[in-house]
Structures are given as C-alpha cells and as structure tokens.
Amino acid sequence: MRHIFWAGDSTVATNKASTYPQTGIGQAFDRFTAMDVAVCNRAVNGRSTKSFIDESRLAPIYDEITMGDFLFIQFGHNDEKINDPARYTDPHGEFIVNLGKFVNVARNKDAYPVFITSVERRLFDENGTLKPSEHTEYVKGMKEAAEKLDVPVIDLFTMSREFLTKTGDEASKKYYMNLAPGEADWAPEGKIDNSHLKYEGAMLYAGMIAKGLRELGGVYASLLADEEFVKDTANIEING
C-alpha cells in the first residue's frame, strides 16, 4: 500500500459532521486514487507552514512516511496572516525555508514531495470581476522553492482562478460554504465565506490536482484510479 500524506490548512482538512457540508480537498481526493493508495490527511484548520511545524505536526509525518510514499504540501492561506506572528511568514523568505523542511521530511525517508499552490478564494468585485489575489506572492514563493529544491508543483491556484473567472460570481457560489465557520443562525442569509469548500468544490479542485498528477506522469500519474475519468472530471465544469 502506498500512502499520500497531506500537510495543509482548512481548504484541505478532513471535516466531521459538526462542520458539514464543509469538505476539504484532501478529504475528497481518495475518490481519484488507485486501489493501492491511501490518503493520510494531516491538514489542520488555520495552520501555516510556521504553525504546523511549531506545533510539532510535521514530526509524526516523518515517523510514519516510508519509501515510495508521497507528501503533498499545500500552504499559503494562513502564511499570509501578517498580523499574526504565530502564523505569518515572508513569502520569499521563511515560507521557502519552511517548505524546504517539509521536503526534507519526505526525501529523508525516500518519499516523493509534491507542492500544491493554494486554491483561490472566491472574491469578486461589484462588477462581477474576480479581484486580484492575496495569494500571489506565496504562489511565487512556492514556485521559487520548487525550482530551488527540484520539487514538482501542481498549480491549483492558476487552475482555480481560471475556473472562477469563467464561472463567475453567482454560479461559483455552489462550490463554497454558505456560512463562515462559527456562524450559524444569526448569519445573514446567502452569506458566502469565500474560502472554505462544499463537497462540490472539494471534488472539483481535487479533480484539478488529479489532472496535475496525470500531467506530471510517471509515479505521480500512477497514483490515479482512471486517467480518463480524471481528465473528464477535471474539465467538466471548466468546459461546460
């Protein structure tokens, strides 16, 4: 059995019934994997590369990951929190250094690291145009780290922005949570939290990651159950 260990934040994390219908990308991804692949989703809400490491969440992955496994590394949303010193990292400094620590965990155990850029937030202006992203410098930082460390990168950020741009403000709402975490009865009707995903969104973006793995080929494509299904699923919404 091969394992995909996944380190990331709330856009990736596995949810319980208490947060239904919120669904993380890592939670949905096993729909795309081959029968000999198990997803070990270690993503945790609210974590950045810094807080994930500082809370000793990387150490158990090091203890469990083995030769031939994979470590998917997907951060950025919370590294951006400039007013929170427990989470903030400079996108071209500490962020890159921290990503290297995740890569070392994988390579020291003869496993394969994979970088995945952040899924885009659903933020449109009053004219229905997707706003400039808060993720941009962290996407650049992850790509810098990928080049420096020779790690394959799946650019979910670009794919998700392309999807949101084409789909538009109103139609894209069905993929994102209606209420912000912690808000319930008192939240204004129709409020969208713009970051967290419903099952439909998690499946859509998991399919895009699967498409990225298929395009990488080799051992990465071998993780997938059915390449034609992945191709069709990843393109179905984008191509209408």
PASE-61498 format. One record per residue (C-alpha): y, z negated, x negated; residue number from 1; residue in three letters. Coordinates in Angstrom, 2 decimals. Layout:
<sefis>
SEFI      c2      c3      c1 num residu
SEFI       Y       Z       X NUM    ALA
...
</sefis>
This chain:
<sefis>
SEFI      c2      c3      c1 num residu
SEFI    0.00    0.00    0.00   1    MET
SEFI    3.46    0.96   -1.27   2    ARG
SEFI    6.49   -1.09   -0.33   3    HIS
SEFI   10.14   -0.31    0.27   4    ILE
SEFI   12.21   -3.41   -0.44   5    PHE
SEFI   15.64   -3.08    1.13   6    TRP
SEFI   18.69   -5.04   -0.02   7    ALA
SEFI   21.84   -4.73    2.05   8    GLY
SEFI   24.07   -6.08    4.81   9    ASP
SEFI   24.14   -6.27    8.62  10    SER
SEFI   24.11   -2.49    9.07  11    THR
SEFI   20.63   -2.59    7.50  12    VAL
SEFI   19.26   -6.01    8.52  13    ALA
SEFI   16.46   -6.73   10.97  14    THR
SEFI   17.63   -8.32   14.22  15    ASN
SEFI   15.92  -10.72   16.61  16    LYS
SEFI   16.10  -10.88   20.39  17    ALA
SEFI   19.21  -13.08   20.20  18    SER
SEFI   21.27  -10.15   18.88  19    THR
SEFI   19.66   -7.38   20.96  20    TYR
SEFI   20.47   -4.48   21.20  21    PRO
SEFI   21.89   -4.64   17.66  22    GLN
SEFI   19.49   -2.85   15.32  23    THR
SEFI   19.68   -2.38   11.56  24    GLY
SEFI   18.85    0.86    9.79  25    ILE
SEFI   16.14   -0.86    7.74  26    GLY
SEFI   14.66   -2.21   10.97  27    GLN
SEFI   14.25    1.32   12.34  28    ALA
SEFI   13.20    3.06    9.15  29    PHE
SEFI    9.46    2.40    9.38  30    ASP
SEFI    9.32    4.99   12.19  31    ARG
SEFI    9.73    7.57    9.45  32    PHE
SEFI    7.33    6.26    6.79  33    THR
SEFI    3.82    7.29    5.81  34    ALA
SEFI    0.91    5.09    6.80  35    MET
SEFI    0.58    3.63    3.30  36    ASP
SEFI    4.23    2.48    3.19  37    VAL
SEFI    5.52   -0.90    4.39  38    ALA
SEFI    9.22   -1.76    4.72  39    VAL
SEFI   10.18   -5.23    3.44  40    CYS
SEFI   13.70   -5.55    4.78  41    ASN
SEFI   15.62   -8.24    2.86  42    ARG
SEFI   19.08   -7.21    4.05  43    ALA
SEFI   21.18  -10.09    5.43  44    VAL
SEFI   24.27  -10.04    7.62  45    ASN
SEFI   27.58  -10.47    5.84  46    GLY
SEFI   26.34  -10.06    2.29  47    ARG
SEFI   27.93   -8.15   -0.55  48    SER
SEFI   26.33   -7.38   -3.90  49    THR
SEFI   28.01  -10.55   -5.19  50    LYS
SEFI   26.98  -12.97   -2.46  51    SER
SEFI   23.46  -11.51   -2.27  52    PHE
SEFI   22.98  -12.25   -5.97  53    ILE
SEFI   24.84  -15.58   -5.94  54    ASP
SEFI   22.64  -16.84   -3.10  55    GLU
SEFI   19.53  -16.02   -5.17  56    SER
SEFI   18.36  -13.39   -2.70  57    ARG
SEFI   17.55  -10.89   -5.43  58    LEU
SEFI   15.16  -13.23   -7.26  59    ALA
SEFI   12.43  -13.20   -4.55  60    PRO
SEFI   12.51   -9.41   -4.57  61    ILE
SEFI   11.90   -9.49   -8.32  62    TYR
SEFI    8.95  -11.82   -7.76  63    ASP
SEFI    7.34   -9.58   -5.14  64    GLU
SEFI    8.15   -5.98   -6.07  65    ILE
SEFI    5.45   -4.22   -8.09  66    THR
SEFI    4.70   -0.96   -9.87  67    MET
SEFI    5.19    2.06   -7.61  68    GLY
SEFI    7.30    0.21   -5.04  69    ASP
SEFI   10.88    1.17   -4.12  70    PHE
SEFI   14.11   -0.80   -3.94  71    LEU
SEFI   16.69    0.66   -1.55  72    PHE
SEFI   20.15   -0.71   -2.41  73    ILE
SEFI   22.80   -0.33    0.31  74    GLN
SEFI   26.07   -2.27   -0.04  75    PHE
SEFI   29.79   -1.76    0.34  76    GLY
SEFI   30.94   -3.12    3.72  77    HIS
SEFI   31.35   -6.71    2.51  78    ASN
SEFI   32.21   -5.98   -1.11  79    ASP
SEFI   35.47   -4.73    0.41  80    GLU
SEFI   36.49   -8.20    1.70  81    LYS
SEFI   39.40   -8.65   -0.70  82    ILE
SEFI   40.48  -11.95    0.89  83    ASN
SEFI   37.03  -13.49    0.43  84    ASP
SEFI   36.33  -14.35   -3.23  85    PRO
SEFI   32.71  -15.21   -2.40  86    ALA
SEFI   32.07  -11.59   -1.46  87    ARG
SEFI   34.74   -9.32   -2.89  88    TYR
SEFI   34.01   -7.07   -5.86  89    THR
SEFI   36.16   -4.49   -7.58  90    ASP
SEFI   34.64   -1.09   -6.66  91    PRO
SEFI   34.82    0.27  -10.20  92    HIS
SEFI   34.08   -2.99  -11.99  93    GLY
SEFI   31.98   -5.87  -10.71  94    GLU
SEFI   30.48   -3.73   -7.95  95    PHE
SEFI   28.99   -1.36  -10.53  96    ILE
SEFI   27.83   -4.25  -12.73  97    VAL
SEFI   26.09   -5.86   -9.76  98    ASN
SEFI   24.41   -2.62   -8.74  99    LEU
SEFI   23.00   -2.50  -12.25 100    GLY
SEFI   21.38   -5.89  -11.69 101    LYS
SEFI   19.53   -4.52   -8.67 102    PHE
SEFI   18.42   -1.51  -10.68 103    VAL
SEFI   17.12   -3.75  -13.45 104    ASN
SEFI   15.01   -5.70  -10.97 105    VAL
SEFI   13.30   -2.51   -9.88 106    ALA
SEFI   12.84   -0.94  -13.30 107    ARG
SEFI   11.65   -4.13  -14.97 108    ASN
SEFI    8.74   -4.06  -12.51 109    LYS
SEFI    8.14   -0.29  -12.79 110    ASP
SEFI    9.53    0.30   -9.30 111    ALA
SEFI   11.95    3.00   -8.16 112    TYR
SEFI   15.60    2.10   -7.35 113    PRO
SEFI   17.48    4.19   -4.80 114    VAL
SEFI   21.19    3.88   -3.97 115    PHE
SEFI   22.31    4.48   -0.38 116    ILE
SEFI   26.04    4.70    0.33 117    THR
SEFI   27.47    2.75    3.27 118    SER
SEFI   27.24    4.06    6.80 119    VAL
SEFI   30.71    4.85    8.10 120    GLU
SEFI   32.50    2.68   10.64 121    ARG
SEFI   33.40    4.23   13.99 122    ARG
SEFI   37.18    4.14   13.70 123    LEU
SEFI   39.22    6.83   15.49 124    PHE
SEFI   43.00    7.06   15.91 125    ASP
SEFI   44.87    7.60   19.19 126    GLU
SEFI   44.38   11.36   18.83 127    ASN
SEFI   40.61   11.03   18.53 128    GLY
SEFI   40.58   11.81   14.82 129    THR
SEFI   38.32    9.81   12.52 130    LEU
SEFI   40.51    7.58   10.36 131    LYS
SEFI   40.45    7.55    6.56 132    PRO
SEFI   37.64    5.31    5.38 133    SER
SEFI   37.78    1.84    3.89 134    GLU
SEFI   34.52    2.63    2.09 135    HIS
SEFI   35.75    5.48   -0.10 136    THR
SEFI   36.20    3.63   -3.40 137    GLU
SEFI   32.87    1.85   -3.02 138    TYR
SEFI   31.14    5.14   -2.38 139    VAL
SEFI   32.74    6.45   -5.55 140    LYS
SEFI   31.69    3.29   -7.38 141    GLY
SEFI   28.10    3.65   -6.26 142    MET
SEFI   28.06    7.27   -7.38 143    LYS
SEFI   29.52    6.22  -10.74 144    GLU
SEFI   26.73    3.67  -11.07 145    ALA
SEFI   24.16    6.29  -10.05 146    ALA
SEFI   25.32    8.65  -12.78 147    GLU
SEFI   25.57    5.91  -15.39 148    LYS
SEFI   22.14    4.45  -14.60 149    LEU
SEFI   20.38    7.68  -13.63 150    ASP
SEFI   19.54    6.46  -10.13 151    VAL
SEFI   19.10    8.83   -7.17 152    PRO
SEFI   21.68    8.37   -4.45 153    VAL
SEFI   21.45    9.20   -0.75 154    ILE
SEFI   24.97    9.79    0.55 155    ASP
SEFI   24.71    8.30    4.04 156    LEU
SEFI   28.47    7.80    4.02 157    PHE
SEFI   29.19   11.52    3.94 158    THR
SEFI   26.46   12.35    6.45 159    MET
SEFI   27.65    9.69    8.90 160    SER
SEFI   31.30   10.77    8.60 161    ARG
SEFI   30.31   14.35    9.29 162    GLU
SEFI   28.35   13.20   12.33 163    PHE
SEFI   31.20   11.07   13.70 164    LEU
SEFI   33.75   13.82   13.13 165    THR
SEFI   31.65   16.31   15.04 166    LYS
SEFI   30.55   13.95   17.79 167    THR
SEFI   33.95   12.41   18.47 168    GLY
SEFI   35.27    9.11   19.72 169    ASP
SEFI   33.78    8.82   23.18 170    GLU
SEFI   30.37   10.39   22.57 171    ALA
SEFI   29.74    8.31   19.43 172    SER
SEFI   30.10    5.01   21.31 173    LYS
SEFI   26.47    5.06   22.43 174    LYS
SEFI   25.32    4.60   18.83 175    TYR
SEFI   27.37    1.46   18.12 176    TYR
SEFI   27.34   -2.04   19.58 177    MET
SEFI   29.49   -2.62   22.66 178    ASN
SEFI   30.47   -6.18   21.77 179    LEU
SEFI   31.40   -7.66   18.44 180    ALA
SEFI   28.95  -10.27   17.07 181    PRO
SEFI   29.68  -13.68   18.57 182    GLY
SEFI   31.50  -12.24   21.57 183    GLU
SEFI   29.84  -12.25   24.96 184    ALA
SEFI   31.10  -12.80   28.49 185    ASP
SEFI   34.78  -13.00   27.56 186    TRP
SEFI   34.88   -9.83   25.50 187    ALA
SEFI   36.88   -7.01   27.10 188    PRO
SEFI   34.67   -4.56   28.93 189    GLU
SEFI   33.91   -1.50   26.84 190    GLY
SEFI   34.90   -3.06   23.52 191    LYS
SEFI   33.14   -1.45   20.55 192    ILE
SEFI   32.69   -3.35   17.30 193    ASP
SEFI   32.66   -0.09   15.30 194    ASN
SEFI   30.29   -1.24   12.53 195    SER
SEFI   27.02   -2.53   13.98 196    HIS
SEFI   24.46   -0.22   15.47 197    LEU
SEFI   22.38    0.03   18.59 198    LYS
SEFI   18.80    1.31   18.34 199    TYR
SEFI   20.05    4.87   18.84 200    GLU
SEFI   22.42    4.56   15.90 201    GLY
SEFI   19.88    2.90   13.65 202    ALA
SEFI   17.37    5.66   14.36 203    MET
SEFI   19.95    8.37   13.81 204    LEU
SEFI   21.08    7.03   10.45 205    TYR
SEFI   17.55    6.12    9.36 206    ALA
SEFI   16.69    9.75   10.03 207    GLY
SEFI   19.54   10.83    7.77 208    MET
SEFI   18.20    8.62    4.98 209    ILE
SEFI   14.75   10.11    5.52 210    ALA
SEFI   16.32   13.56    5.26 211    LYS
SEFI   17.88   12.48    1.96 212    GLY
SEFI   14.50   11.34    0.65 213    LEU
SEFI   12.93   14.63    1.69 214    ARG
SEFI   15.61   16.49   -0.25 215    GLU
SEFI   15.01   14.33   -3.35 216    LEU
SEFI   11.38   15.46   -3.25 217    GLY
SEFI    8.51   14.09   -5.33 218    GLY
SEFI    7.66   10.41   -4.93 219    VAL
SEFI   10.67    9.93   -2.65 220    TYR
SEFI    9.57   12.56   -0.15 221    ALA
SEFI    6.04   11.16   -0.29 222    SER
SEFI    7.29    8.04    1.50 223    LEU
SEFI    7.72   10.01    4.71 224    LEU
SEFI    5.24   10.46    7.52 225    ALA
SEFI    6.04   14.02    8.53 226    ASP
SEFI    8.64   16.09    6.76 227    GLU
SEFI    9.17   18.49    9.67 228    GLU
SEFI    9.68   15.59   12.08 229    PHE
SEFI   12.19   14.06    9.66 230    VAL
SEFI   14.03   17.36    9.38 231    LYS
SEFI   14.23   17.79   13.14 232    ASP
SEFI   15.21   14.17   13.83 233    THR
SEFI   17.94   14.09   11.20 234    ALA
SEFI   19.52   17.26   12.55 235    ASN
SEFI   19.01   16.93   16.29 236    ILE
SEFI   22.25   15.13   17.09 237    GLU
SEFI   24.38   16.88   14.50 238    ILE
SEFI   23.27   20.37   15.55 239    ASN
SEFI   23.30   19.61   19.26 240    GLY
</sefis>
